[in-house]
């Protein structure tokens, strides 16, 4: 149990050191399978397998010594098939590893399917796709069963052959020993005693012949575990990182190129600056590169070319923990953890006193609806904040950011998908939150960025325009075109 705990903890801790790019390419369910099931499988083999292996190998050595003392000629006949058993097990080893790897991969896909379905259960029910999801899971479960059966059947085929070859030594002993008894070279009692020890010899030998199956299982699990442990984070800490305890909040992008796929850059030579305490809005069509700017500023990814500076220092040289502790993020899709409302607000500051939590909730216009809950701030939230409306979740996220008190604030569609009354409350809370902080805000509704000092208009990974709301309208360029399109859509919706 202790071994499993240690291995699971090391694996989980290493996952938190990996960059987002690692998780972008993998299903979360597959990773969960490695942390839970693969560590358990490896532990059972390492504890039970190694323990019984040592016991049986010692027993085999001891009995072999006794048999050699009793009659070395007959003992050599027993050991005659052993090389054949060893060769057969060695030749069969790669096939068993491949079969168990297929099984673990199929099981991981099945776990990933369960994780996806349960995470999206509302969408499944909304589109009445329960039967489809059951069929999909059944197919994956059947594939897992077939992979398991293939591995077990392969071993069930080779194991009787190995046992038969190993047993040929006993036939040779009975024949040669019987002839020696007839000749008078040994007594019948000696032969019977020898056969008794021979029975004790084949028990450990048969167990050792199964060791290739045990090792194949553990090798397949170990390969999946060490694939994670051997993964190197793409965003690494500098050898001697510069402390960043008291940032002013000046941000500069200098000729930044970046692509999630190196052959398809999402940002192309982006250059702009944000003064400390300034609020800048990012606008542009979907895929223009707005969210990429935020991902790079938080250093979830590193730039391919160019540099991003905070207070004139390349963020790659800053201590990641210090830098991120002074960046607050309010996302469109607010993620709330299982726990109480107060625990979610105090997530960045678990030791925050209740007075600070209440003050943050009041500043976020969340206090009134929280105290209206049956247990107030001690109300337990379900998965991803189930039981709260979208606007309520958003205001808790804002309260979390206020309590965090960051120097740089990032707002990613913080007022999207809420009604007008809720939006006004959120906007009021955001105005309190942004006061005195460097703020970078993304919004599709351009009217929500009227408070921004400047607007940065993105188009196909490049900066198309930058300026105040009025200046950009007067230029009659890309921003004016976006405003015109949005006004046209509003008129259609009104009709």
N, C-alpha and C positions, 0 to 999 in steps of 0.2 A: 504493500500500500504506500509506504514511504517513497519507494522508487517511482511509482506512478505519479505521486504528488509532485516530486521534484522535477520529473521529466515534463509533466503537464505545465508546471509553473514556468520552467525555463522556456518552453515552446511559446506559451502565451506572452511572456515578457518580450521575447524576441519579435513576435508579431507586431508589438507596439513600437518597435524601432524601425520597422519597414516603412517605406514611402507609400503614398497613395497609389502610385503606379502599379505596385504589386497587387493591390486589391482590385484595381480596375480590370485586371486580366483574369481574375479568378472568381468563382462562385463562393459566396460566403459559406454555404452549406458544406462545400468541399473542405474548407479550412476548419470548420467546426468538427467534421469527421476526423481530421488529423489530430486535433487537440484532444478529443475525447476517446474515440474508438481505437485509433491506431496506437495511442500511448497505452491503452488498456491491453491491447493484443500483444504489444511488445513486452509489457510488464509480466504478463502471465507466462510467456515463454522464458523470459530471463530469470524469473523467480522459480517457477515449477520446473522448467526445462533444465536449467543449469543445476538446480539442486539434485534432481533425479539423475542427471548425467554424471555428476561427480560420484554419487552413491553407486551407480551401476558400474562406472569405470573402475572404482576401487574394488568392488565385489568381483568384477571380471579378472582383475590382476591377481587378487588373492586366490581365487579358485584355480586360475591357470597355474599359479605356483604350486598348489596342492597336487594338481593333476600331473605336473611335470615331476614332482617328487615321487608320485605313485608309479607312473610309467611314462617316460618321456616319448617313447615310440608312438604309443596310442595318442598322446597329447598332440603330436605333430599332425596326426591324421585329422584331429578335430580342427586344427588351425588351417588346414589345407584350403577349405572353401572361403576363408576370411578375405583373401585378396579379391576374389570374385565379387563378394558382397560389397567391398569397398569401391571397386571399379563401377559396379552397377549403380550404386548410390551416387557416385560422382557424376556419371554420365546423365543421370536422371535429374540432377540438381537444377540445371538451368531451366528445364521445362516446368518444374514445380514453382520456381520463383516467378516465371512468367504467368503461370495460372493464378497464383495468389495475388500478383499485382493486378491482373484483370479483375479479380474479385474485389479488391480494395477500391479500385477505380469505380467499378459499378456501384458499390455500396456508397461511395462518396457522392456519386451523381444522385442516388436515391435520397440521401440525406439533404442534398441541395434542393431537390424537388420539393421535399416536405417544407424546408425553410422558406422557399419562394411562395408556396401555396398558402402557408399560414400567415406570412407577412402580407400577402395580398388577398386575404380572405374576403374583404369587403368588395373588391373588384370581382372576385369569382362569383359571389352571391348576387351582385348587381347585374351581372350578365348571365346568370343562371348556368354557369359552367361547372357546377359541382361534378356532374357525371363525367365530363371530359377530364377533369383533374384526377378523379378516381381512376379512370382508364389509363391516364399517363403514369400515375404512380404504380398501378398494377403492372404495366409494361416494364417499368424500371425495376420493380421488385422481382419480377419474373427473370429479368436479365441477371440480377444479382444472384438469384437462386441457381440459375444455369451455370454461372461462373463458379459458384461454390461447389455445385455437383461435379463440374468438370475437374476441379482440383481434387476432390475426394475420390472420384472414380479413377483418376490417373494414379493416385497413390494406392488405391485398392487393387489396381492391376499389377503394380510393380512389387508391392509388399509381399504377396504370396510367393512370387518368384524368388525374392530375396530369402524368404523364410525356407523355401524348398532347397535352395542352394546351400544355405547354412546348415540345414538338416542332413545333408549328404554326409557330413563328417560323422554324425551319429551312426549311420549305416555302416560306414567303413570301420568304426570302432567295434560295433557289434560283430561284424564279420571277422576282422583280424583278431579281436579279443577272444572270440569263440574258438578260433583255430589255435590260439595260444593256450587256452584252457585244455583243449583236447591233447595238445602236445605236452602239457604239463609245465609250460613255461611260467604260467601264473595260475593262481587258484581261482575257483569260481567266486569265492567271497571277495577277492580283490577286484574281479571284474564287476561284480554287483555294486561294490562301493564306488568304483570308477564311474559306472553308469549313473549312480545317484548324484555324484558331483557334476557329471555331464549335464543332468537336468538343470542343476543350479547355474551351470555355465551358459546355457542357451537362453535363459530368461533375460539377463543383462545384454546378451548379444542381440537379441531381437529388439530390445529397447533402443540400443545404439543404432540399429539399422533404421529405426524410425526417426533418428535425429535429423536426417535430411529434410523430412517433412516439417519438423519443428523449426529448423533453421530457415527453411524456405518461407514459412509464415512470418517469422520475425524479420527476415531480410526485407520482405515486401513492405511490412509496416515501418521498419527502420528507414528504408529508402524514402518513403513519403514524409517521415518526420524530418530527416536530415535535409531533404530538399528545401524545407522551410528554414531550418537552422542555418543552412549554407547560403541562403539568399542574403545578399548584401543590400542595405538601404541605398537608394540612389541619391537621396538628400542626406549628406553626411555632415557631422559637426567638424568645424575647422580644428586643426591640431591645437592651436592656442586661441580659443574663441575670445572675442572682446566682450566684456560684460555690458549689458544694456539695461541697467536698472532704472534709469531716469531718462527716457526718450522725450525729445521735444515734439516729434511727430512730423518732421519734414520728410517728404517722400519724393523720390526722383526715379523715373524710368529712363535709361540711357540706351537708345538704339537696341531695344530688346527684341530678339527673335526667339520663338518657342513653338513647338508642336508636340502634341501628345503622340503623334506619329511623326518621326523626324522628317519624313518625305512630304508631310502636309502641314506646314506651319500655320498655327492659329494666330500668332502675332508676328508682324513683319516690320521690323525696324521702328518699334514704338518708342517715342520720346515725349515725356511731359513731366512737370513738377507739381507738387502740392505743398503749399506753405503750411507751417504749423498752425493748427486751429482752423484751417480752411476746409470748407465742404465742397467737394467736387462730385458732380453727378455723371454717371456713365450711361449713355444712351446709344441705341443702334438696334439693328434687326437681330433676330436670333442667329447665333453662330458668328457674330461679328467679333467676339473676343472679350466681352465684358467680364464674364465669370472667370476666364483665364487670367485676367489681370489680378483678380482677387486671389486666385489659387497661387499665383506666383508671389504676390505680396506676403501671403501667410507662409510662404516657402513650403507649400505642399509639394511643389515641383521646383526644380532649378532651371534657370534660363539656358537655352542652347548657345546664344550669343548675347553680348551686351551685359548690362548690370542693372540691378535695382538697389538704390541707396536709401537708407533711413538715417537721417541726421548726417548725411554725407559719408556714411560707411556702407560698404557693400554688405548686404544682408547675409551673404555666405561666410562673412568673417565674424558675424555677431553670434553670441550664444543663443541657440535656438530656443531654449527654455525661457530665457530672459525676454527675448523678442516677442514670442507668442504670448507670454503672460501679460504683455502690454497692448495686445491687439484683441479687440472684442468683435464678435461676429453675430449678426442677427440675420438668419436665413429665411427664405420664403417658406421652406418646409421645415418648420420647427421640430427639433427632436427633443422629446422629454423622456427621461429615464423612469423606470418603475421606481416609485418612491413617493414621498409626500411633496406637496407643492413647495413647502419651505426648503426641502432638500434640493429640489430642482433649481430654485432661485439661487441658492447658496452653492451651486455646483462648483464654481471657480474659487469660492472662499468657504470651504466647509466649516471653518471655525468662526464665521461671522456671527455676531450677536443678533438676537431676535430684533432688536431695535433697528439695526441696519437693514435687515430683511424687510421689515415693515416699511421703512422709508423708501427702499428701492421699489417695492410694490406700489406704494402710493404715487411715486414719481412716474411709474409706468401705467397709471390709471388701471391697476389690477386689483387694488385693495378691496374695492367694493364687491366685485363678483367673488373674490376669494372668501371674504367673511360670510358671504351668502351660502357657501357650501356647508353641508352638515358638520364637517369637522374643521372648517376654516383652513388654516395653513397646514394642518395635520391631515388634510384629505389625501388619501392614497390615489395616485394616478395609475391608470391601466397602461397597457402596451402603447407606447408612443403618445401618451397623453389622452387616451380614450376617455370620454366623459366630458371633455372640454371642447368648446367651439374653436374654429380656426382663429378667430380674433382673440380669444382668451389664451390660447397657446402662444400666440404671437406676443401678447403683452407680458406673459411670464418670461418669454425669451428676452424681451426688452428689460424687464426687471433684473434678470440674470446678468445682462450686460452692464446695467447701471451699477449693480453691486460690485461687479468686476472692476469698474472704474478704469477702463483702458485709455491709453493716450491716442491710439488710432482705432477708429470705429469703422466697421464695414457693414453696410446694410444691403442685403441682396433681396430685392423685391419684398421688403418688409411689410408692405401694405397690399400685396396682391391677394386676390380671391377673398376679400372681406367686403361687407356692406358699407354704405356711405357713413352711417353713424359710427360704426366700429373704426372705420378708417380715420375719421376725425379724431377719435380718442387716441389711436395709435400715432397719428401725426403729431398730436400735442405731446405725447410721451417722447417721441423721437426728437422733437425740438429741445426738450429738456436734456435728453441724452447727448445730443450733438454739441451742446453749448461748451465752447472752450476746447473741443477735441478735433483733431484731424479726422475728417469723415469722407469716406468714399461710398457713394450710394448708387445702386442699380435700380432702375425703375422703368417698366414699360409704359406706365401711365405718366406721360411727360409732365402733367400738371402737378404731380407730387414732388417735382424737383425745383419748384419755383424758389424755394429757400436756399438752393445751392448757390455758392459764390460763383462757380463756373461750371459749365457743362462740357464734357469731352464726348464728342460724337465719333463712334467707331463704325468702320465699314470694311468688311473683309480683312480684319486683322490689322488695319491701319487707322491712324487718327485722321479722320476726315475734316473735323473742325474742332475748335475750342474757343470758348468765350462765355459771356453771360447769356441768360435767356433772351434778353432783348437784342443783344448784339447778333446772336445767331439767327433770330427771326429777321432782322434787318438785312442780313447777307443773302437771304432767300436761297440758301444752299441745301445741304443734306438734312440739317435739323428742321428747316422750314418744311421740307418735303415730308418728313416723318410726322410733324404736327398736322399737316394737311390731311395725311392719310388717316391719322387717329381721329381727327374731327369728322372726317367722312364716315368712319366706322361708328362714331357716337351718334351721328344723325340717323344711320341705318338702324341702330339699336333703338333709338327713340321712336322711329316710325313703327 
